[in-house]
Amino acid sequence: MNEIRVYFNRLHADAKIPEYGSFDAAGCDLYAVEDVDLEPGDIEVIHCGFSMEFPKEIEAQIRPRSGMAIKEGLTVVNSPGTVDADYRGEIMVGMINVSKTTKTVRKGDRIAQMVFVPIYRAHFLETTSGLSDTTRGVNGFGSTGRR
């Protein structure tokens, strides 16, 4: 398993260091530092109360927690959210209530998970001779599911 160093800066007294739920978990849990009510359809930014620094060849992705999304109808609105390596502000999670009832996020709740992923920087090269042929070709949006 690859490891990186992530420097954690507590911005709120109740901020918790992200934790992995098990040894082989891909994502670490993010915790709310505030209580927030979300009406059906509401989008709110939930504060996690910390900032961080990690290597520049890495991206931190903020993803929904499956239990919260399936059981509560609370999910990350811009999933996956991206935290760039040069960002030094507070980590926050944009959440949406897709359920039919009001939901409350409480201080200390696990609200999302964060996964660290290597990134590649693309160098775009324009071609006038076209792209290579594939079986799929230009067929998109569900075309590979057709028989």
N, C-alpha and C positions, 0 to 999 in steps of 0.2 A: 504494500500500500504506500502510495506517495504521500508525503507530508509537506506542508508549507507553514511558515510562521505568519501569524496574523496578530498584529498589535491592536489591542482593545483599549479604547479611551472612554471611561464612564462619564457621561454627561448628565445623568440623572441618578439620584441616590438609590432608586429601586431597579436600576438596570442590571440585568443578569447576563453573564457571559453566555453566548450561545453554547448549547450542549448537544452532543450526539446521543440519540436514544439507545443505541447499541453499538458494539464495536464495528460492525460492518455497515452501519447506516451511511448512506451517501450524503444526506443533508443533516445539518445541525438546526435545532429549534431556535426560533426567535420569539422573544417574550414581550408582551405589551407592558408599558410603564404607566398606563392610564386606563380609566374606564371609559368606554365609548358605546353608545346605543346606536344601532343601525336599523332604520326602518326598511321594509322591503324596497329594494331598488337603490337604496342609499350607497354612496361611495364615500368612504372616509379614509384619511391618512392616519394610521396608527403609529405612534412613536415607540421606538425600542430603547431609546435613552443612551445610545453609545455611538461612537464613530470608530473607524478602524483603518488600518493600513495593511496592504498585502502586496505581494510581488506584481510587477507591471505586466507580466505575461499571463496573468490570471484574471478571470471575470468572476464575480460573485453573482449567482442567479438566485432571486427570491421567488420561491414557488409555494403553491398552496400545500397545506397539510391535508392529506387525503381524508382523515377522520373529520376534520372541521368542515371541509367542503361537502362531503357526502352526508354527514349526520346533521350539520347545522345550516348548510347553505351559505357559508361564509367562505369566500375564495379571494385569491389575489387578482385584482382587476386587470393588471398588465402582465399577466403570467407568460413566461417568466420575466420578472423585473430584472434589470441589469444594474449592478453596482460596478462602475469602472474603477480601475486601480488608482486613478488620480483623484477620486472623490474623497473628501475629508469631512463631509457633513454627517449629520445624524442619520443612522439607518432607520428608515420608516417603511411601512408596508401599506400600499394602497389596497384596501379591502372593499368588496362589494357584497351586499346581502342579496342573494338570488332566491331566498326562501320567501314564503308568504306571510311570515310573522316577524315581529321585531326581535332582534338578537342583540345581546350585550356582550361586548368584549370586556373582560375584567383585568385589572392590573395583575400581572403575573401569568396570564394565560399564554399558552403556546399558540402563536397566531400564524406562523408561516415557517418554512424551512429555507435554509440557505445552503447552496451547493457551490463549491469552488471548481471552476472549469478552465482548462487551458484555452487560450484564444490564438487565432491566427490572423494576421493582418494581410488582407488581400491586395494584390497589385493587379489592377485591371488593364488588360491588353486588348485593344480594339482589333478586330479582324474583319477583313472584307471578303475573305474566302469561305465564310460560314463556319459552322461548328460540326463536330464529328457526328455521324449517324448513330442512333441507338434504336432498339426495338420500340421503345415508348415514343420517341420523337417529340413532337409538339403537343401530344395529347396530355391534357391536364385535368385537374379537379375530378378525381374519382375514376379516371380512365383505367388505372391499373386494376381496379376491382371488377371490371366488366369481363365477362367470359365470352 
